[in-house]
Amino acid sequence: MHVDHHPLIHDFPEHRDALQRLRQGDALFARQAEEYEVLDKRICRIEDGIELLDDVSPQALKLNRVALKDELARQLKRASGQCCGCGNGCKG
């Protein structure tokens, strides 16, 4: 069964400029975005039967991917001048 990738640019097209700017200018964001992309591709390979799991469950990988995506989404919203959802009027 083919599984679609979930690249950040596909999931957050409205934040294209912020995504590019943060990838180039924020080392932490760039590292987290790369970690997310690698994890997403790994999940797809596992679900396609191309890669076998070692000692980690698919559910654990997916939960990690969701947590990374949530954090990246908060950073993208802040960088785009929106509230990140903190409830403090985006004081972080």
CYANA upper distance limits for C-alpha pairs under 8 A (distance plus 0.5 A):
  1 MET  CA     47 GLU  CA      7.78
  1 MET  CA     48 ASP  CA      6.15
  2 HIS  CA     44 CYS  CA      8.39
  2 HIS  CA     47 GLU  CA      8.10
  2 HIS  CA     48 ASP  CA      6.15
  3 VAL  CA     44 CYS  CA      6.12
  3 VAL  CA     47 GLU  CA      7.23
  3 VAL  CA     48 ASP  CA      7.06
  4 ASP  CA     44 CYS  CA      7.46
  5 HIS  CA     40 ASP  CA      6.90
  5 HIS  CA     41 LYS  CA      6.92
  5 HIS  CA     44 CYS  CA      7.00
  6 HIS  CA     10 HIS  CA      7.04
  6 HIS  CA     11 ASP  CA      7.03
  6 HIS  CA     37 GLU  CA      8.50
  6 HIS  CA     40 ASP  CA      7.09
  7 PRO  CA     11 ASP  CA      6.96
  7 PRO  CA     37 GLU  CA      6.84
  7 PRO  CA     40 ASP  CA      8.10
  8 LEU  CA     12 PHE  CA      6.31
  8 LEU  CA     13 PRO  CA      8.45
  8 LEU  CA     33 ALA  CA      8.30
  8 LEU  CA     37 GLU  CA      8.15
  9 ILE  CA     13 PRO  CA      5.78
  9 ILE  CA     15 HIS  CA      8.28
  9 ILE  CA     16 ARG  CA      6.83
  9 ILE  CA     19 LEU  CA      8.05
 12 PHE  CA     16 ARG  CA      7.35
 12 PHE  CA     73 ALA  CA      8.46
 15 HIS  CA     19 LEU  CA      6.41
 15 HIS  CA     76 LEU  CA      7.00
 15 HIS  CA     77 LYS  CA      8.07
 15 HIS  CA     80 SER  CA      7.45
 16 ARG  CA     20 GLN  CA      6.79
 17 ASP  CA     21 ARG  CA      6.60
 18 ALA  CA     22 LEU  CA      6.40
 18 ALA  CA     76 LEU  CA      6.53
 18 ALA  CA     79 ALA  CA      6.44
 18 ALA  CA     80 SER  CA      6.54
 19 LEU  CA     23 ARG  CA      6.56
 19 LEU  CA     76 LEU  CA      6.95
 20 GLN  CA     24 GLN  CA      6.81
 21 ARG  CA     25 GLY  CA      6.44
 21 ARG  CA     26 ASP  CA      8.43
 22 LEU  CA     26 ASP  CA      5.55
 22 LEU  CA     27 ALA  CA      8.48
 22 LEU  CA     29 PHE  CA      6.75
 22 LEU  CA     30 ALA  CA      7.23
 22 LEU  CA     76 LEU  CA      8.43
 22 LEU  CA     79 ALA  CA      8.39
 23 ARG  CA     27 ALA  CA      7.68
 23 ARG  CA     29 PHE  CA      6.70
 23 ARG  CA     30 ALA  CA      4.94
 23 ARG  CA     33 ALA  CA      8.04
 24 GLN  CA     30 ALA  CA      7.56
 26 ASP  CA     30 ALA  CA      6.59
 27 ALA  CA     31 ARG  CA      6.60
 28 LEU  CA     32 GLN  CA      6.66
 29 PHE  CA     33 ALA  CA      6.44
 29 PHE  CA     72 LEU  CA      7.64
 29 PHE  CA     75 GLN  CA      8.37
 30 ALA  CA     34 GLU  CA      6.61
 31 ARG  CA     35 GLU  CA      6.61
 32 GLN  CA     36 TYR  CA      6.58
 32 GLN  CA     68 LEU  CA      7.49
 32 GLN  CA     72 LEU  CA      7.92
 33 ALA  CA     37 GLU  CA      6.71
 33 ALA  CA     68 LEU  CA      8.44
 33 ALA  CA     72 LEU  CA      7.60
 34 GLU  CA     38 VAL  CA      6.66
 35 GLU  CA     39 LEU  CA      6.58
 36 TYR  CA     40 ASP  CA      6.52
 36 TYR  CA     65 ARG  CA      6.62
 36 TYR  CA     68 LEU  CA      6.68
 36 TYR  CA     69 LYS  CA      7.52
 37 GLU  CA     41 LYS  CA      6.71
 38 VAL  CA     42 ARG  CA      6.66
 39 LEU  CA     43 ILE  CA      6.69
 39 LEU  CA     61 LEU  CA      7.83
 39 LEU  CA     65 ARG  CA      7.08
 40 ASP  CA     44 CYS  CA      6.85
 40 ASP  CA     65 ARG  CA      7.28
 41 LYS  CA     45 ARG  CA      6.73
 42 ARG  CA     46 ILE  CA      6.67
 42 ARG  CA     51 GLU  CA      8.12
 43 ILE  CA     47 GLU  CA      6.61
 43 ILE  CA     58 PRO  CA      7.69
 43 ILE  CA     61 LEU  CA      7.56
 43 ILE  CA     62 LYS  CA      7.85
 44 CYS  CA     48 ASP  CA      6.48
 45 ARG  CA     49 GLY  CA      6.68
 45 ARG  CA     50 ILE  CA      5.54
 45 ARG  CA     51 GLU  CA      5.89
 46 ILE  CA     50 ILE  CA      6.30
 46 ILE  CA     51 GLU  CA      5.22
 46 ILE  CA     52 LEU  CA      6.46
 46 ILE  CA     53 LEU  CA      7.51
 46 ILE  CA     58 PRO  CA      8.44
 53 LEU  CA     57 SER  CA      7.68
 53 LEU  CA     58 PRO  CA      8.28
 56 VAL  CA     60 ALA  CA      7.17
 56 VAL  CA     61 LEU  CA      7.76
 57 SER  CA     61 LEU  CA      7.08
 58 PRO  CA     62 LYS  CA      6.73
 59 GLN  CA     63 LEU  CA      6.62
 60 ALA  CA     64 ASN  CA      6.71
 61 LEU  CA     65 ARG  CA      6.72
 62 LYS  CA     66 VAL  CA      6.71
 63 LEU  CA     67 ALA  CA      6.73
 64 ASN  CA     68 LEU  CA      6.71
 65 ARG  CA     69 LYS  CA      6.59
 66 VAL  CA     70 ASP  CA      6.58
 67 ALA  CA     71 GLU  CA      6.82
 68 LEU  CA     72 LEU  CA      6.63
 69 LYS  CA     73 ALA  CA      6.47
 70 ASP  CA     74 ARG  CA      6.82
 71 GLU  CA     75 GLN  CA      6.93
 72 LEU  CA     76 LEU  CA      6.61
 73 ALA  CA     77 LYS  CA      6.62
 73 ALA  CA     84 CYS  CA      8.25
 74 ARG  CA     78 ARG  CA      6.76
 74 ARG  CA     84 CYS  CA      5.14
 74 ARG  CA     85 GLY  CA      7.65
 75 GLN  CA     79 ALA  CA      6.61
 75 GLN  CA     84 CYS  CA      7.44
 76 LEU  CA     80 SER  CA      6.64
 77 LYS  CA     81 GLY  CA      6.91
 77 LYS  CA     82 GLN  CA      5.50
 77 LYS  CA     83 CYS  CA      6.79
 77 LYS  CA     84 CYS  CA      5.82
 78 ARG  CA     82 GLN  CA      5.71
 78 ARG  CA     83 CYS  CA      6.35
 78 ARG  CA     84 CYS  CA      5.92
 78 ARG  CA     90 CYS  CA      7.84
 82 GLN  CA     90 CYS  CA      8.09
 83 CYS  CA     89 GLY  CA      6.59
 83 CYS  CA     90 CYS  CA      5.22
 84 CYS  CA     90 CYS  CA      6.52
 84 CYS  CA     92 GLY  CA      8.00
 85 GLY  CA     90 CYS  CA      7.63
 86 CYS  CA     90 CYS  CA      6.52
 86 CYS  CA     91 LYS  CA      8.17
 86 CYS  CA     92 GLY  CA      6.85
 88 ASN  CA     92 GLY  CA      7.67
